[in-house]
Amino acid sequence: GLIPTHANKFHSMSTTSKISHLFKTKVLGISPDVKTTPLPKLSLVLLCFCLVSNAMAQSNIFSFYGFMVHDLVKGNATDIGYKSGYLPGSYFLAQGASATILGFLSDRYGRKPMLLLGVFGSACSTLFFGFSMTYTWAIMGRIMGGVVDG
């Protein structure tokens, strides 16, 4: 016939569906024949988990690192103050240094393997840092975490 098939469907729609249809076609410019894909909710939840775990790995140290450095470094307050700054700074320095390399690897091997490397590497480096008995090992744990979270 003279009337397109989607026009016949339009008259049998509810008012809310008509408004939604008009918004999609007139405002967004989406053809009525195009099927929209559903939102990948599980993937978004897993991605949020990765982001939250990364943020926790970055910031969990700030509440206790001054006390930890005081216990690991025997010296005056100035030495402890400087070394307390090196501990969180080493994480972010390593993270900045490895970001480009991890971006290249992510392009080559995919996003998911690199996200998994970041999450599991962050967990291992946090354990390594938590069980470190010397200041040098604590710095190494933070550098390890920064490299995998780049």
Buried (B, 14 or more C-beta within 10 A) or exposed (E): EEEEEEEEEBEEEEEEEEEEBEEBBEEEEEEEEEEEEEEEEEEEEBEEEBEEBBEEBBEEBEEEBBEBBBEBBEEEEEEBEEBBEBBBEBBEBBBEEBBEEBEEBBEEEEEEEBBEBBBEBBBBBBEBBEEBEEBEBBBBBBBBBBBBBB
